[in-house]
Structures are given as C-alpha cells and as structure tokens.
Amino acid sequence: MSEHNAVLFANTACYAAFAGRDVKAMEQVWSREKPISCTHPGWQPLVGRDEVMESWRSILGNTSAPNITSRQERPVVYGDFAIVTCLEQITDEHGNSEFLTATNIFTRTGSIWTMVHHQAGPVNVDPQGLEDEDETPALN
C-alpha cells in the first residue's frame, strides 16, 4: 500500500469510528506516542490525550449527534508526517446537510499512521457544485 493510500485509510478510520459511534475505534485512530490536540467547531482547543479522548467520548455518546461523512479528501505526505484536508458533510435526522472544512494531521510510527491533530470549522460550500470524490486529484 502506498503512503498516500495508508494515510487515506487512517483518515477513513476516523470517520468510520464517528459513524459507528465507536469510542474504542476512535481511541485507536489517535496517537499514543505523540502529543495530540483537537479543535471541534465552536470549542476551545483541546490538548493532550485525556482532554481529546474525553471530548470524543462525549460526542460519540450523544445519541443526537449528527452523521458526518468525509468528502474530497486531499492528502499530502511529508515523510513521517501527513496532512489530510477534506470537507465534512454533516447530516441531521431530517436529512438536512451543512459542511465543515477539516484538517487532519497524522504521524507515522513504523508502518502505522495515527492522528495527532484534528480541526474543523465552518465553510461556505455549494453542495450541488461538489465534484465526485473519485475525481479529486491526489496530492503527494
């Protein structure tokens, strides 16, 4: 598997953990070897594994949390460090969608890519203008 695909796999694992409301899977996404941080939309920055994991336990345990899908992932790999920018499509129980832009930063330990930072915030996107994710060019 190329490093590009391995980073995309790690990014997809994060959104799969969110979709499955799987706290244990989310814990596996995040680095245990490196310092981590996270800024959820509207939150103060969270620093350290305890704060970040507590935030995910709170979010994933909330039965009214919306569904989030990652779209238009664009990874860039810099040796043992990678950044994935993407759009997060947030869909509520009525099928209404809004979008956030997200930056996910990963580090490689051995052959495993794990997240060290996530930040998402508002973005103005015309949903009808979104390209098919499969047509998005990959950046290396």
CORBEL-V760989 format. One record per run of one state. SS is the DSSP state (@ for helix, = for strand, . for the rest). FROM is the first residue (numbers start at 1). TO is the last residue. If there is no record, write none. Layout:
BEGIN
ss->SS from->FROM to->TO
ss->SS from->FROM to->TO
END
This chain:
BEGIN
ss->. from->1 to->2
ss->@ from->3 to->19
ss->. from->20 to->22
ss->@ from->23 to->29
ss->= from->30 to->30
ss->. from->31 to->36
ss->= from->37 to->39
ss->. from->40 to->45
ss->= from->46 to->47
ss->. from->48 to->48
ss->@ from->49 to->60
ss->. from->61 to->66
ss->= from->67 to->78
ss->. from->79 to->80
ss->= from->81 to->91
ss->. from->92 to->96
ss->= from->97 to->109
ss->. from->110 to->111
ss->= from->112 to->122
ss->. from->123 to->126
ss->@ from->127 to->129
ss->. from->130 to->132
ss->@ from->133 to->135
ss->. from->136 to->140
END
